[in-house]
Amino acid sequence: MMALNNEIVKQKLVEKFGEQLTNWEEPYNFLTFVAPKDLNLKVLQFLYDDETLKFRFLTDLCAVHYPDRKGEEVAVVYHLHNLENNIRVRFKVYTDAEKTEVYTATALYEAANWMERETYDFFGVNFIGHPNLKRILNVDEMDYFPLRKQYPLEDQTRVDKDDEMFGRGGSIL
Amino acid sequence: MRPVKYNIHPKEAKLADSLIVSEMPDGYTGEGFFATKLSDVVGLARKNSIWPMPFATSCCGIEFMATMASHYDLARFGSERVGFSPRQCDLLMVMGTIAKKMGPVLRQVYIQMAEPRWVMAVGACASTGGIFDTYSVLQGIDQIIPVDVYVPGCAPRPEAILDGVMRIQDIVQNESIRRRNTDHYKALLNSYGIE
């Protein structure tokens, strides 16, 4: 049997989903593509079930905020691993920051449970169907999603820190 | 080759130089008796038997371990008994970054300590949040519990921590032994929402 490689993976996916998958890239030999957000579970299921592909390990699930991409500000990124052939694949789905609704992958990968909670905690992605979508790392009282880029990193309630010492404003600039 | 310049003419240490005897409190002495205020004696005793409760979350905790160990030897100040139960300890030493999520835990530890109790914030993070000027880090433990002594540094050297302990000793010796009953102290605790 020929070893699995990026070309075969890509070919399989194109056979199944055709033109719906876009932005194919291979940075550092890491196959990457973009899927429509409504298709995320179908793509995951296909990558999981297919007898050749067998991407049955969810390495990571996270999000990236692109404030300049109007209407699709938040990208949810899935990293999958085929443990038999040691091949990885990554794909993104984009969603609106105002209405972040992405289907949960918890039914397929148990590992997605906490990763989706973390993604919700920091980026406010609403994973539809998640069994327990609440904050996991930040304090429960927090009323915003801190890794979205519209928020400054620093605690804005501070009055006792000298801004000059923190490289933001003051006479040095 | 780096020449060895140190310790070639070792100085004989004089025993008298390395001994520090506590100052005797004011009082009346006579043949076979010494009379003084009870509060002075209690202050002297408390000062030299402080049990620290280390609350070490990061690198300052490592410096504290050095402070505690034989070279710097915290035991010289009567604080050799480091306790890990807040109910038995007198001095809460907070060393390291306190995340906002850790805040209620620290507060609970403080509440569990019995009076009289003192708090020392060791290092920049515990005192002010330090370099972690960010959404997830508590910007100084004095936002949730009262602090007696702040030790600056990032991380402070063991000498600085020892200096902080000695400042605590001064407070312990000189303040009213019934501090907990004063209106000022009650108002301070109330301002933190602690009974």
Interface residues (C-beta under 8 A of the other chain):
Chain A: L137 N138 V139 M142 P146 Y151 L153 E154 D155 R158 D160 K161 F166
Chain B: K100 K101 G103 T128 G129 D133 T134 Y135 S136 V137 Q139
